[in-house]
Amino acid sequence: MGSSVSVVDAPAFLRPSGSAVPVRSSAGSAAPRTPRHVARYVHRPSSSPVPKGALVLGLLGLLGLEDRPRSARTKQRVRHVSAALSAGEYGLPPKLAAMASALSALPNDRMRYQQLMALAGKLKAMPDDLKVPENKVPGCLSVVHVSASLEEDGTVTFQGDSDALISKGLVALLVLCLSGCTPQEIASVKPEFIKASGISAALTPGRNNGFFNMFKLMNQKVAMLASPKEETEVEALQIYNTLSRKKELFKTLEPGVVKMYVCLGLQTETDDMFQYKRGVTVYDLCHLGHARVMVFFDIVARFLRHRGYKVTFVRNVTDIDDKIIKRSQEAGVTAQDLARRMEEEMALDAQSLGCTPPDFEPRVSESMEEITEMVDTLVKEDFAYAGKGDVYFRVRRFESYGRLSRCSLDGNEAGARVEVADVKEAPEDFVLWKSAKPSEPSWPSPWGPGRPGWHIECSAMAKKYLGTTLDIHGGGPDLVFPHHENEIAQSEAANGETYVKTWMHCAAVRSTGNEKMSKSLGNFVTIRDVLKKYDGEVVRFYLLSSQYRRPMLYSEEALAEAQDRLLKLYSSLRGAGGCEKPADCEQAQRFEAAMANDFDTVNAVAALIDLSKELLQLRQGDHGAEFQGKARWVIEITKPTG
């Protein structure tokens, strides 16, 4: 004989609508059949009720509820699962093992959902400044961010957030249970525990994939925090260093963090003994040579973030110099008005080329305090001297001058290109501060009103935003001497630290006739000119078709070919979008290897083109799943955001 049990004993979310559910009576009369998902509760003998608090079993490890009263059946099941998940085969630390065991002990997927949502309520809010692309988990249905930090006691603390409640619960599960563990404990956890805990069955495929990706991202961050000297996958990146003239294994000053400063290299002629290029100097529209530098270093920043680095990208804006002053006077406007207008035009060009803005774009006119402070330090350290309102750097006092450019100071003759100023001690000495001239903008300084020289601005602004030592300093090859050489001298003399670890220089675009494209020669093609004929994405694709350290020849035919190749790549993706998880493929490995080999965009693009051909074949055959997975990889790796 059976005993009746009220449906009230069942969890609320399993109760059917209506007042009551007929059940089998003590007399044995049949009642309407109860749905199977409810039967396990309503047919349970009254002597073994569902334990109150079953929905909070998942909080055992966090709230110390191991001794909470529960049925013998539940105890037996928890003991069995806990033993399986704590035996060491999954490498689970205590809190995570207890939580996974408790989740596995819950009777069904819906209760696991309930528990994950309860965990979501215990997750602290994540600061907005940590919700950056490098902390974003790929492959999730919702937007999920996870960050990690190493504590003084050697343990790791995680922070995470999601815009969806159930995903927030998944984030909480790992963030709360792995915070306070050592990097070794975290690295020993095998993601297979997710399936053993029963969480996989409770999730949609998209959230399941995202959960595994979140666990992978957390391990990447821990590896960068705990093992900076090991050659992990993230660190296996070779970059050609102009300073050493060879490819080097890229290692950052601070594990997992890249500080990058870039000069665009717009030409400015000076009244000093040298001509050099620096930038951005905003007195005219940018030409295709500037576009190449913009696009290439945008690619560098994106790929580094793709590899898990936190990148701070700074690009200067020179908004006061001889050219700007001269052009503004010709136009009858102030130098500041001209500079702001051209700065806006440059930003539009960069946006048209698909470039994301740098993290900081400091202006010279807004950095006078930092500039005068550095010049003053150089004067006090006897690396610079003042005279008649000007301040010059003593080049020969800096003993390692010339190590970047391999240029020798021997043989320089005073007045070889211009007359040596009365106050200059030697022809190679360069100006740090220029005394004011009538009708020119000027700023106060200890040496009288004036404006910065041609090199000090970059040293001062780089220090302000990135510190005394940079991981990467980039620009065009024209900048190697004397601009970057002078930057090294004045920065290291003032700060007493190595200025840059890795120097990168992107070669010029040459015009028809194999001449360097420049404004002074009048042979340049502006970005706006090219955008009248081709989409910005085509121009970007064209600029990536050549190895960045080699000059490329401007060619209408090459632009047309780039457009054709890009259209074929898009054609191969028709019908894509039915897969959330990118598939591994041989072309993907080739792409990653090429980019890790000194940003070899030529072979990286070739891998994309080869994959596009394979996608066309897969789409024509009966290979839907394989097509969708590989197409998803192309979409992920080429998406416009960093």
CORKABEL-V940046 format. One line per field, one symbol per residue. ss: DSSP state (H for helix, E for strand, C for the rest). psi: psi as a letter, one per 40 degrees, with the letter a starting at -180 (. if undefined). burial: b if it has 9 or more other ideal C-beta (glycine too) atoms within 8 Angstrom, else e. A space follows every 10 residues. Layout:
# CORKABEL-V940046
ss=???
psi=???
burial=???
This chain:
# CORKABEL-V940046
ss=CCCCCCHHHC CHHHCCCCCC CCCCCCCCCC CCCCCHHHHH HHCCCHHHCC CCCHHHHHHH HHHCCCCCCC CHHHHHHHHH HHHHHHCCCC CCCHHHHHHH HHHHHCCCHH HHHHHHHHHH CCCCCCCHHH CCHHHECCCC CCCEEEEEEE CCCCEEEEEE EECCHHHHHH HHHHHHHHCC EEHHHHHHCC CCHHHHCCCH HHCCHHHHHH HHHHHHHHHH HHHHHHCCCC CCCCCCCEEE ECCCCEEEEC CCCECCEEEE EECCCEEECC CCCCCEEECC ECCCCCEHHH HHHHHHHHHH HHHHHHCCCE EEEEECEECC CHHHHHHHHH HCCCHHHHHH HHHHHHHHHH HHCCCCCCCE CCEHHHCHHH HHHHHHHHHH CCCEEEECCE EEECHHHCCC CCCCCCCCCC CCCCCCCCCC CCCCCCCCCE EEEEECCCCC CCECCCCCCE EECCCHHHHH HHHHHHCCCE EEEEEEHHHH HHHHHHHHHH HHHHHCCCCE EEEEEECCEE ECCCEECCCC CCCCCEHHHH HCCCCHHHHH HHHCCCCCCC CEECCHHHHH HHHHHHHHHH HCCCCCCCCC CCCCCHHHHH HHHHHHECCC HHHHHHHHHH HHHHHHHHHH CCCHHHHHHH HHHHHHHCCC CC
psi=iiiihiedei ideehiiadi hhihideeih iihhideddd deehidegih hhedeedeed ddeffdehhi iddddddddd ddddeeeede fhiddddddd ddddeididd dddddddddd eehiihidee gideehhiei dihhihiiih ideeihhiii iieidddddd dddddddehe iidddddehh eeddddeedd deiidddddd dddddddddd ddddddgdei giddeghhhh hddefiiihh hidhhehhhh hhhdfhhhii eaeihihiih hgeiiiaddd dddddddddd ddddddeeih hhhhhihheh addddddddd efiidddddd dddddddddd ddeehiiidh giideefddd dddddddddd eeeiiihfei hihgdedhde heddefiieh ehhheddiih idehdidehi hdhhiiiiei iiiiieeiia iiaedddddd dddddeadhi dhhiaideed hedddddddd dddddfihdh dhhhhhiihi ihefihhidd effihidddd eddiiddddd ddeeeihdeh iihhhddddd dddddddddd deeheieehd hiiiiddddd dddddegffg dddddddddd dddddddddd agfddddddd ddddddeeid i.
burial=eeebbebebb beebbeeeee bebbeeeeee beebeeebbe bbbbebeebb bebbbbbbbb bbeebeeeeb eeebbebbee bbebbbeeeb ebbebbbbbb bbbbbbeeeb bbbbbbbbbb eebeebeeeb bbebbbbebb bbebbbbbeb eeeebbbbbb bbebebbbbb bbbbbbbbbe bebebbbebe eebbebbbbe ebbeebbbbb bbbbbbbbbb bbbbbbebee ebebbbbbbb bbbeeeebeb ebeeebbbbb bbbbbbbbeb eeebebbbbb bbbebbbbbb bbbbbbbbbb bbbbbebbbb bbbbbbbbbb bbbbbebbee eeeebbbbbb ebbebbbebb ebbbbeebeb bbbbbebbeb bbbbbbbbbe bebbbbeebb bbbbbeebee bbebbeeebe eeeeeeeeee eeebebbbbb bbbbbbeeee bebebebebb bbbbbbbbbb bbbbbbeebb bbbbbbebbb bbbbbbbbbb bbbbbeeebb bbbbbbbbbb beeeebbbbe bebbbbbeeb beebebebbb bbbbbbebee ebbbeeebbe ebbebbebbe bbbeebeebb bbbebebbbb beebbbbebb bbbbbbbbbb bbbbbbebbe eeeeebbbbb bbbbbbbeee ee
